[in-house]
């Protein structure tokens, strides 16, 4: 899964870290009852 996220981040011209932060924030916003482990 990480390779896919790295590829998508590259296509968007973003760092992997920034892309991961954005997608995690989007998930938390869409599924507020989910418990995220970091």
Secondary structure, DSSP 8 states (H G I E B T S, - for coil): -HHHHHHHHHHHT--HHHHHHHHHHHHHHH-TTS----
